[in-house]
Amino acid sequence: MALPLTPITQIGLLIVVSQHYNFNTQGCVILDTGRLLREAMKLAVGEYFLSIQGEGRHAGRLAVFVRLAGCNLDCVWCDSVKVWRHGRTYLAMDLAKFVADQFHKPFQSGAMLIITGGEPLIPAYHKPLIALLDELSRQLGFLPIVEVETNGTCTPHPDLDALIASYDCSPKLRNSGMPKEKRITPDFSFFAHSPKAFFKFVVTSWGDVQEVYSDFVVPFNLEPHRIWLMPCADNEQTLRELAPKVVQWALRMGWNYSDRLQVRLWDKTTGV
Ligand code: SF4
């Protein structure tokens, strides 16, 4: 049996409904499809800036970063959480025009576009990201080299995948504090099979390296040339102390080493 609505509940419902629907002169509800479509094409942006890529196989490259807000994980050592928890919302088309205007010259010089987060591949972002990249390539006259930084738990839509040149995939280990079923999902197979994906593991100990081997390399058959070990260090002093050990572990396993140039250069500052 339906419960009667109190006047306050009725007002609340009216407010929610009126955000997405219009009413005609007879008071009938009309679906505002234009508005719904526009809402679906929104991206929440934590920050954007021109810099160099500090990590992974593209370390040192000129890059425009767009950091999207929101993540499906909550790692204990996340160093970007303060930025991705809050975002300013943009229509994808407006953001594309803005980014094209502001960074036209670096893109002309070959700067990469790095879409990072948070987790930029959460499903709600797939369509807006396709719209962003389509409009950006229209504005610039070409599509920059697009790299997505991801935790490897969300498979991109095929139309989005087609626009992405590479994935800097950083699957999380036990040291993230996240339960295994949240950080290793069936979606990881997409990245394991994609020739565009490279894997960057954040490590603090030799035990972490063994975990990389047993939980990822063996079950997903990851080739050594696709693996980078990176120190878990959000400040310059920790990086200085941990980096030599991580280099030794990388040499021992026959994998690559990733530094954190942004931490060496700017310590804890983000957006630089
Ligand atoms: S997945 Fe990345 S962005 Fe998300 S909480 Fe973990 S470290 Fe932070």
Boltz pocket constraint, residues with backbone or C-beta under 6 A from the ligand:
constraints:
  - pocket:
      binder: B
      contacts: [[A, 71], [A, 72], [A, 73], [A, 74], [A, 75], [A, 77], [A, 78], [A, 79], [A, 80], [A, 81], [A, 84], [A, 117], [A, 118], [A, 119], [A, 151], [A, 170], [A, 172]]
      max_distance: 6.0
